[in-house]
Amino acid sequence: MIPFTDEELRPVVEASIEKVKPMLALDGGGIELLDIKNGKVFVQLQGACVGCGSSGQTLKYGVERQLRMDIHPEMEVINIALGMEQMIEEIAKQG
């Protein structure tokens, strides 16, 4: 259980994501923080990251790893595909 509210997490999550943006930009990609719900971080990979076969690895070993080092070892990052933003509430409710 993450001992912070979603509101408390927002500024530190944003700062942590800023750290991985240069790595993504090197490959023509990007990332946007969409929301934080129930301690889950919802992002949208952008640019060259969209549809890239390595995007799952990028999310797990780049973004999620950074958040876990900076904030809490149980942080979870979920990529929301373009046009699927309405799914955030439903996904956030799942265990």
HELIX and SHEET records of a PDB file:
HELIX    1   1 ASP A    6  LEU A   26  1                                  21    
HELIX    2   2 SER A   55  GLN A   57  1                                   3    
HELIX    3   3 THR A   58  GLU A   64  3                                   7    
HELIX    4   4 ARG A   65  ASP A   70  1                                   6    
HELIX    5   5 GLU A   85  MET A   87  5                                   3    
HELIX    6   6 ILE A   88  LYS A   93  1                                   6    
SHEET    1   A 3 GLY A  29  LYS A  37  0                                        
SHEET    2   A 3 LYS A  40  GLY A  47 -1                                        
SHEET    3   A 3 GLU A  76  ASN A  79  1                                        
END                                                                             
